[in-house]
Each structure stands twice: as structure tokens, then as C-alpha cells.
Amino acid sequence: MKESDGIRTVSLDMEFKGSLASLRQLSKLSQKDMAAALHISPQYYYDLENGRRLPSVNIIHKIVAFLKLGHRKAAVRAWHIMAARTHGWDV
């Protein structure tokens, strides 16, 4: 994970759940605070971070925007790929 000019980027070889947890911790947010920022339930967020749920397109857009994860279109694509790979999909 790199940070440049306040924009965070991640490599596609990282897992979605590990990346999400790391970015949340770097932002010094609790899981409950992160869920509130994304307008989702704390349980749903916990499930995302622990790899039990696959995020929707809308949730990935919210994560990318809230955490300022690089060029929006490229970041959304990267996070979709990471999420799919976390669930064993070959993309």
C-alpha cells in the first residue's frame, strides 16, 4: 500500500479484506465508525472486513471515495478485482 499526495493506492495482489482493514486502521477509525461513514450496518462492514461478504458496486464506490483511493475509475476496478479474488474467483 502506498500513499502519495494524500491518495492511497493498493496492489492487486493484496486481499480485499486485509486491505480494507489496513486502510481503516491507517485512518484511525473503528469498524463502527467506518460503517457509519459508508452508511452501512456495523455487522455488514465487519463481514466485509473478514471476508464473509462480497461488497456491492455501490459499497466499493463508497470505500474508494471515502478513503481517497486514487483515480476513481481505476481504484474501483482494482477493488472489484481484489474482492473477487478474496472469494476465490479467477479474474
N, C-alpha and C positions, 0 to 999 in steps of 0.2 A: 504494500500500500504506500503510495507516495502522496505528498501534499505540495502543491505549487500555487502560489498566489491565492491561497485560501481555498483552492479547489482540490478535492481529494479524488484520486484515481485508484483503481484496483486492477490486478491482473486476472485474466480469465481462468488461471489455474487454481485460484482460491475458491473455496466453497462459499456459497451464498450465506449459509448460517454463520460461519466463522467470520466472514467479512462484515456482516451486519452487526454482530456482537462487538467486534473490534471498533468499528466506526462509532457505535453508540458509546462505548467506553471512552474513546478519544474525545467525544463530545461532552463527556462527564454527565451523561443522562442515565437515569434509571430506566428499567424496562417500562415501568408505568408512565414515566414522563415521555418516553419515545412513542408509546402507544397513543398518548393524548395528542402529541404533535402530529401524528399521522391520522388522527381521527378514527382509530380502530380500538377494539377492546384489548385490555392488557393480556387476556388469555390468547387471543389471536396473535398478538405480537410475540408472546412467549413461544407459541407454536412455530412461528416463522423462524425465530432465532434458534430454535432447537431442531429445525429440520422436519417438523411434523406436518407442516402445511406448506403448500406452494403458493407464493404470492400472486395476486391478480395483476393484470396490466396496470390497473389504477393504483394499486399499492406500490408497485415498482416506481411509477411516476412520482408518487408522493415521497418515497425514500430518496430518490435522486434529487428532487427539488429541495427537500428539507436539509439534506446533508451536503448539498452543493457538490455533487459528484461528477464534475467535468462537463464536457459538451453534452447537452441533454440527450440528443438522439443516440449518440454513441454509448453513453452511460446506461441508458435504458436497455439497449441491446445487450450490453455486457452483463448487466444484472439479470436479464432474462436467461441468458445462456448459463450463468452461474447457478441460478435457481434450478434450471432443468438438469444440469449435471449433478447437483446435490441429490436429486431424486433418481439418479441413475439413467437419465435419458442421454443418448449419444447425439450430441449436436455439435 
